[in-house]
Amino acid sequence: MNYGFLSETKLFSGIKAEEIKDALCCLSAYEKSFKKGEIIYRTGQTVTDMGLVEEGSVNITVNLYWGSSIISVSYTHLRAHETVL
């Protein structure tokens, strides 16, 4: 787990990387990777975990009644050496 990255997030702001590591250990935190296009959660599914995007992007889509869908939220986290053009 990238504790340096976590220490730069608003959630862990002001907390040292080693303290974050200890806290997450107590909370049974884990890392999980997803493939491009993989569904993380479906509408109506009970969510019991919280996640942070360490690398890549996540889209939250809404399926409309007539069959189409729209992206209602898009979140992208870039690695330090990447830029958006």
Secondary structure, 3 states (H helix, E strand, C coil): CCHHHHHCCCCCCCCCHHHHHHHHHHCCCCCCCCCCCCCCCCCCCCCCCCCCCCCEEEEEEEECCCCCEEEEEEEEECCCCCCCC
